[in-house]
Amino acid sequence: MNKFFFTCGDTNGIGPEIVIKTLNQVYHSFSEFYFVCPKNIFLKNSSLIKPKFKYKFYKSISEKVLPANHVKIVDTSGGKLSEGKPTKTSGKISFDSLNYAINYVNKFDNASLITAPISKTAWKLNKIKYDGHTDFLGDVFNVSNPLMLFYSRKLIAALATIHQPIKNVSALLTKERLNSIFCSLYNSLINDFQIDSPKIAVLGLNPHAGEMGVLGNEEIKIINPLVKKNKLNFFGPFVPDAFFGKHLYKNYDAVLGMYHDQVLIPFKMLSFDNGVNYTANLPIIRTSPDHGTAFDIAYKGIANPNSMIAAYKLANLILKNRGKR
Protein backbone atom coordinates (compact mmCIF):
# COMPACT_ATOMS: atom_id res chain seq x y z
CA MET A 1 0.00 0.00 0.00
CA ASN A 2 1.39 3.41 -0.97
CA LYS A 3 1.99 5.95 1.77
CA PHE A 4 1.89 9.72 1.28
CA PHE A 5 3.41 11.99 3.92
CA PHE A 6 2.42 15.66 3.73
CA THR A 7 4.26 18.30 5.74
CA CYS A 8 2.63 21.49 7.01
CA GLY A 9 5.31 23.88 5.76
CA ASP A 10 5.38 27.34 7.32
CA THR A 11 2.31 27.35 9.53
CA ASN A 12 1.78 31.11 9.14
CA GLY A 13 1.37 30.66 5.39
CA ILE A 14 -1.03 28.73 3.15
CA GLY A 15 0.60 25.31 3.57
CA PRO A 16 -1.84 23.70 6.02
CA GLU A 17 -4.81 25.10 4.08
CA ILE A 18 -3.75 23.69 0.71
CA VAL A 19 -2.91 20.31 2.25
CA ILE A 20 -6.44 20.02 3.67
CA LYS A 21 -7.92 21.14 0.34
CA THR A 22 -5.77 18.58 -1.46
CA LEU A 23 -6.75 15.75 0.88
CA ASN A 24 -10.39 16.71 0.37
CA GLN A 25 -9.94 15.86 -3.31
CA VAL A 26 -7.42 13.01 -3.38
CA TYR A 27 -7.96 10.99 -0.19
CA HIS A 28 -8.99 7.36 -0.74
CA SER A 29 -8.73 4.20 1.31
CA PHE A 30 -6.42 2.36 -1.11
CA SER A 31 -3.41 4.29 0.19
CA GLU A 32 -2.32 5.64 3.55
CA PHE A 33 -2.29 9.42 4.02
CA TYR A 34 -0.33 11.22 6.74
CA PHE A 35 -0.25 14.92 7.55
CA VAL A 36 2.59 16.02 9.85
CA CYS A 37 1.18 19.13 11.49
CA PRO A 38 0.59 20.51 15.01
CA LYS A 39 -2.92 19.78 16.25
CA ASN A 40 -3.75 23.44 16.96
CA ILE A 41 -2.68 24.45 13.44
CA PHE A 42 -4.74 21.71 11.84
CA LEU A 43 -7.82 22.61 13.87
CA LYS A 44 -7.46 26.31 13.03
CA ASN A 45 -7.28 25.55 9.31
CA SER A 46 -10.05 22.98 9.47
CA SER A 47 -12.30 25.70 10.89
CA LEU A 48 -11.70 27.58 7.62
CA ILE A 49 -11.72 24.58 5.27
CA LYS A 50 -13.95 21.75 6.47
CA PRO A 51 -12.22 18.35 6.04
CA LYS A 52 -14.25 15.93 3.95
CA PHE A 53 -12.18 13.00 5.21
CA LYS A 54 -12.07 11.16 8.51
CA TYR A 55 -8.98 11.83 10.59
CA LYS A 56 -7.30 10.93 13.88
CA PHE A 57 -4.45 12.52 15.78
CA TYR A 58 -1.25 10.63 16.57
CA LYS A 59 1.82 11.61 18.52
CA SER A 60 3.91 9.08 16.62
CA ILE A 61 3.47 6.42 13.97
CA SER A 62 4.64 2.86 14.43
CA GLU A 63 5.81 0.70 11.55
CA LYS A 64 2.88 -1.67 11.96
CA VAL A 65 0.09 -1.49 9.41
CA LEU A 66 -2.52 1.09 10.36
CA PRO A 67 -6.04 1.18 8.96
CA ALA A 68 -6.36 3.30 5.83
CA ASN A 69 -9.89 4.48 6.59
CA HIS A 70 -8.73 7.88 7.86
CA VAL A 71 -5.98 10.46 7.49
CA LYS A 72 -3.34 10.25 10.22
CA ILE A 73 -2.56 13.71 11.61
CA VAL A 74 0.88 13.44 13.23
CA ASP A 75 0.76 16.05 15.98
CA THR A 76 4.18 17.70 16.23
CA SER A 77 4.80 20.35 18.86
CA GLY A 78 2.94 23.55 18.05
CA GLY A 79 3.31 27.16 19.06
CA LYS A 80 1.90 30.63 18.66
CA LEU A 81 0.24 31.30 15.32
CA SER A 82 1.17 34.61 13.68
CA GLU A 83 -0.91 34.64 10.55
CA GLY A 84 0.70 36.01 7.42
CA LYS A 85 4.32 36.49 8.45
CA PRO A 86 7.45 34.40 8.99
CA THR A 87 8.48 33.91 12.61
CA LYS A 88 11.03 31.89 14.52
CA THR A 89 8.21 29.66 15.76
CA SER A 90 6.80 28.96 12.29
CA GLY A 91 10.30 28.20 11.00
CA LYS A 92 10.93 25.68 13.77
CA ILE A 93 7.57 23.98 13.22
CA SER A 94 8.16 23.65 9.47
CA PHE A 95 11.65 22.21 10.00
CA ASP A 96 10.42 19.79 12.67
CA SER A 97 7.55 18.69 10.44
CA LEU A 98 9.99 17.98 7.62
CA ASN A 99 12.31 15.95 9.83
CA TYR A 100 9.41 13.92 11.24
CA ALA A 101 8.14 13.13 7.76
CA ILE A 102 11.57 12.17 6.41
CA ASN A 103 12.02 9.78 9.32
CA TYR A 104 8.78 8.00 8.41
CA VAL A 105 9.24 8.05 4.63
CA ASN A 106 12.70 6.55 5.03
CA LYS A 107 11.24 3.44 6.66
CA PHE A 108 9.11 2.40 3.69
CA ASP A 109 9.88 1.52 0.06
CA ASN A 110 6.48 2.64 -1.15
CA ALA A 111 6.30 6.05 0.53
CA SER A 112 6.67 9.59 -0.77
CA LEU A 113 7.21 13.01 0.78
CA ILE A 114 5.00 15.93 -0.27
CA THR A 115 6.14 19.18 1.27
CA ALA A 116 4.21 22.40 1.79
CA PRO A 117 6.11 25.67 1.23
CA ILE A 118 8.58 26.89 3.84
CA SER A 119 9.94 30.37 4.53
CA LYS A 120 13.68 30.80 4.12
CA THR A 121 13.45 33.85 6.38
CA ALA A 122 11.83 31.79 9.16
CA TRP A 123 14.53 29.12 8.80
CA LYS A 124 17.24 31.76 9.09
CA LEU A 125 15.61 33.02 12.30
CA ASN A 126 16.29 29.54 13.68
CA LYS A 127 19.87 29.57 12.37
CA ILE A 128 19.03 26.68 10.04
CA LYS A 129 21.90 26.74 7.55
CA TYR A 130 19.95 25.49 4.53
CA ASP A 131 18.36 27.61 1.81
CA GLY A 132 15.43 25.24 1.45
CA HIS A 133 14.25 21.66 1.03
CA THR A 134 16.59 20.70 -1.81
CA ASP A 135 19.98 21.27 -0.21
CA PHE A 136 18.72 19.96 3.14
CA LEU A 137 17.53 16.72 1.55
CA GLY A 138 20.84 16.42 -0.27
CA ASP A 139 22.65 16.50 3.08
CA VAL A 140 20.22 14.09 4.75
CA PHE A 141 20.72 11.49 2.03
CA ASN A 142 24.39 12.30 1.35
CA VAL A 143 23.69 13.33 -2.25
CA SER A 144 26.12 15.99 -3.47
CA ASN A 145 23.95 17.24 -6.33
CA PRO A 146 20.23 16.89 -5.58
CA LEU A 147 18.51 18.06 -8.75
CA MET A 148 15.78 20.69 -8.62
CA LEU A 149 13.33 19.78 -11.35
CA PHE A 150 10.01 21.37 -12.30
CA TYR A 151 7.24 19.34 -13.87
CA SER A 152 4.01 20.13 -15.65
CA ARG A 153 2.20 18.66 -18.63
CA LYS A 154 3.69 21.43 -20.77
CA LEU A 155 7.33 21.40 -19.65
CA ILE A 156 9.92 19.50 -17.63
CA ALA A 157 12.77 21.77 -16.63
CA ALA A 158 15.78 21.37 -14.35
CA LEU A 159 18.33 23.73 -12.83
CA ALA A 160 22.12 23.51 -12.87
CA THR A 161 22.28 25.93 -9.91
CA ILE A 162 19.50 26.57 -7.43
CA HIS A 163 19.12 29.47 -5.00
CA GLN A 164 22.34 31.28 -5.82
CA PRO A 165 23.08 34.96 -6.37
CA ILE A 166 23.74 35.65 -10.05
CA LYS A 167 27.31 36.70 -9.23
CA ASN A 168 28.07 33.14 -8.03
CA VAL A 169 26.56 31.18 -10.91
CA SER A 170 29.50 31.18 -13.33
CA ALA A 171 31.98 29.88 -10.75
CA LEU A 172 29.61 27.04 -9.84
CA LEU A 173 29.29 25.79 -13.41
CA THR A 174 32.24 23.44 -13.43
CA LYS A 175 32.54 20.49 -15.80
CA GLU A 176 32.32 18.11 -12.85
CA ARG A 177 29.12 19.68 -11.54
CA LEU A 178 27.43 19.84 -14.92
CA ASN A 179 28.42 16.30 -15.79
CA SER A 180 26.86 15.07 -12.55
CA ILE A 181 23.69 17.06 -13.30
CA PHE A 182 23.54 15.67 -16.84
CA CYS A 183 23.65 12.14 -15.40
CA SER A 184 21.05 12.89 -12.71
CA LEU A 185 18.59 14.42 -15.17
CA TYR A 186 19.05 11.66 -17.73
CA ASN A 187 18.52 8.91 -15.13
CA SER A 188 15.50 10.64 -13.61
CA LEU A 189 13.78 10.99 -16.97
CA ILE A 190 14.27 7.28 -17.60
CA ASN A 191 13.49 5.90 -14.14
CA ASP A 192 10.99 8.42 -12.76
CA PHE A 193 9.22 9.53 -15.94
CA GLN A 194 9.59 6.39 -18.11
CA ILE A 195 11.08 8.35 -21.02
CA ASP A 196 13.44 6.07 -22.92
CA SER A 197 16.40 7.79 -24.61
CA PRO A 198 15.27 11.30 -23.61
CA LYS A 199 16.04 14.42 -25.66
CA ILE A 200 17.30 17.17 -23.36
CA ALA A 201 17.82 20.80 -24.40
CA VAL A 202 20.62 22.67 -22.63
CA LEU A 203 20.44 26.45 -22.34
CA GLY A 204 23.43 28.76 -22.54
CA LEU A 205 24.43 30.88 -19.57
CA ASN A 206 25.12 34.18 -21.31
CA PRO A 207 23.01 36.43 -23.58
CA HIS A 208 22.97 34.94 -27.09
CA ALA A 209 24.60 31.84 -25.54
CA GLY A 210 27.85 33.81 -25.43
CA GLU A 211 27.83 34.63 -29.16
CA MET A 212 31.00 32.64 -29.87
CA GLY A 213 32.80 34.03 -26.83
CA VAL A 214 32.01 37.71 -27.37
CA LEU A 215 29.55 37.82 -24.45
CA GLY A 216 31.12 35.13 -22.25
CA ASN A 217 33.05 31.91 -22.68
CA GLU A 218 31.26 29.46 -20.35
CA GLU A 219 29.48 27.95 -23.35
CA ILE A 220 32.76 27.36 -25.20
CA LYS A 221 34.80 26.10 -22.26
CA ILE A 222 32.26 24.14 -20.24
CA ILE A 223 28.75 23.66 -21.62
CA ASN A 224 29.39 22.84 -25.29
CA PRO A 225 32.09 20.19 -24.65
CA LEU A 226 29.75 18.32 -22.32
CA VAL A 227 26.89 18.53 -24.80
CA LYS A 228 29.11 17.11 -27.54
CA LYS A 229 30.28 14.34 -25.23
CA ASN A 230 26.65 13.37 -24.59
CA LYS A 231 25.31 14.26 -28.04
CA LEU A 232 22.90 11.33 -28.28
CA ASN A 233 20.66 12.81 -25.59
CA PHE A 234 21.77 16.42 -24.97
CA PHE A 235 21.45 19.30 -27.43
CA GLY A 236 22.52 22.93 -27.42
CA PRO A 237 23.55 25.18 -25.84
CA PHE A 238 20.56 27.20 -27.00
CA VAL A 239 20.03 30.95 -26.83
CA PRO A 240 17.53 31.06 -23.91
CA ASP A 241 15.18 33.85 -25.03
CA ALA A 242 14.86 32.55 -28.61
CA PHE A 243 14.48 28.98 -27.35
CA PHE A 244 11.36 29.82 -25.38
CA GLY A 245 10.16 32.55 -27.74
CA LYS A 246 10.05 30.04 -30.61
CA HIS A 247 8.50 27.34 -28.39
CA LEU A 248 11.42 25.00 -29.10
CA TYR A 249 10.89 23.35 -25.71
CA LYS A 250 8.07 21.41 -27.36
CA ASN A 251 10.68 19.45 -29.34
CA TYR A 252 12.42 18.10 -26.24
CA ASP A 253 11.56 15.91 -23.27
CA ALA A 254 13.23 18.29 -20.83
CA VAL A 255 15.17 21.54 -20.58
CA LEU A 256 18.25 22.19 -18.43
CA GLY A 257 18.79 25.82 -17.42
CA MET A 258 21.85 27.32 -15.81
CA TYR A 259 20.23 29.42 -13.08
CA HIS A 260 16.95 29.89 -11.23
CA ASP A 261 14.99 32.59 -13.07
CA GLN A 262 16.18 31.46 -16.50
CA VAL A 263 13.93 28.44 -16.10
CA LEU A 264 11.36 29.52 -13.53
CA ILE A 265 10.06 32.55 -15.44
CA PRO A 266 9.01 30.59 -18.55
CA PHE A 267 7.91 27.59 -16.48
CA LYS A 268 5.56 29.64 -14.32
CA MET A 269 4.21 31.52 -17.33
CA LEU A 270 3.24 28.15 -18.79
CA SER A 271 2.17 26.32 -15.61
CA PHE A 272 1.71 28.70 -12.70
CA ASP A 273 -1.28 26.98 -11.07
CA ASN A 274 -0.31 23.35 -11.65
CA GLY A 275 3.48 23.11 -11.68
CA VAL A 276 5.39 20.80 -9.35
CA ASN A 277 8.83 21.09 -7.77
CA TYR A 278 10.45 17.65 -7.74
CA THR A 279 13.80 16.78 -6.14
CA ALA A 280 15.45 14.23 -8.40
CA ASN A 281 18.52 12.13 -7.63
CA LEU A 282 17.30 11.13 -4.16
CA PRO A 283 16.56 7.63 -2.84
CA ILE A 284 13.11 8.88 -1.78
CA ILE A 285 10.40 10.67 -3.75
CA ARG A 286 9.84 14.31 -2.79
CA THR A 287 7.44 16.68 -4.51
CA SER A 288 6.13 20.12 -3.64
CA PRO A 289 4.01 22.93 -5.10
CA ASP A 290 6.05 25.29 -7.29
CA HIS A 291 4.96 28.35 -5.27
CA GLY A 292 5.79 29.86 -1.90
CA THR A 293 4.07 30.52 1.41
CA ALA A 294 1.76 33.28 0.06
CA PHE A 295 1.65 35.06 3.42
CA ASP A 296 -0.50 37.79 1.87
CA ILE A 297 -3.50 35.45 1.51
CA ALA A 298 -2.88 33.14 4.48
CA TYR A 299 -5.88 32.21 6.65
CA LYS A 300 -8.37 33.74 4.26
CA GLY A 301 -9.50 30.38 2.86
CA ILE A 302 -8.83 31.45 -0.75
CA ALA A 303 -5.54 29.66 -1.55
CA ASN A 304 -5.49 27.63 -4.78
CA PRO A 305 -4.56 23.99 -4.05
CA ASN A 306 -3.99 22.92 -7.68
CA SER A 307 -0.20 22.89 -7.48
CA MET A 308 -0.32 20.79 -4.29
CA ILE A 309 -2.80 18.42 -5.94
CA ALA A 310 -0.41 18.13 -8.89
CA ALA A 311 2.44 17.42 -6.44
CA TYR A 312 0.47 14.49 -5.01
CA LYS A 313 -0.33 13.17 -8.50
CA LEU A 314 3.30 13.34 -9.57
CA ALA A 315 4.44 11.55 -6.41
CA ASN A 316 1.90 8.83 -7.13
CA LEU A 317 3.07 8.56 -10.76
CA ILE A 318 6.75 8.28 -9.81
CA LEU A 319 5.94 5.62 -7.19
CA LYS A 320 4.33 3.58 -9.97
CA ASN A 321 7.16 4.23 -12.45
CA ARG A 322 9.91 3.30 -10.01
CA GLY A 323 8.04 0.11 -9.25
CA LYS A 324 8.19 -0.86 -12.94
CA ARG A 325 11.99 -0.79 -13.09
C-alpha angles and dihedrals in degrees: 000000000000118000125208119196116196121192123210097229117198103354093210090061135060097281100103091043096054092045091056091046090050094049089050088062105033107032115119134156096244091079135035118249124199129184115194103206139126112265094236091052093049093049092048092052093042088058086061098038113030111224113236091196133074115252142180132195122240132183091204139357123233123211092246118106112273124199114270095214094101143028113261111226106201103209109217120182111289135201145180115330115226103182117219103008139078115252137173089253095052090047092053093047093050092048092047091048090052093050092048091051094047090052091056097040090051091061096061134059093208100049133105136195120229112186129200117218120284131202116242088202092056091049091052090052086061092047090244103164097212127096093215147311097312101059091038092054090047089058094044092054096033093242112150096200112031105183121232106214130176121209136193135141088262102046144010111202134172135193129231090199126023129197098358131136110252090244090064099047100086094052091051094054098088123156090246093053095045093046090054090049092049089055094045094050094045093050093045093052090052100041103030101032101028093232108150116211094357123209110227125190116211119206124216121243100224133056109282086010087284094305094244093315098312093108099030138328104228090101092053098042103035119005103043096048090054092047091052091048090054097033096142092070108012126068134184147348088235129195099255101218095046091044093060095031090059092042091238090152086080089070094059138061093226143359127224115206128191100226142016107267094036087072104022097058095058092036094055092044087057100037112014098144100038108030123124132211109218126185107217127192094046128119088233131053115250125176133169141173112275092235137075138246095290092210090178092070100030118136093009094104093234103103116130110237097192096105091050090048089051089050090056092047092050092049089052091048094050091048088057094044095049088050090058094059 
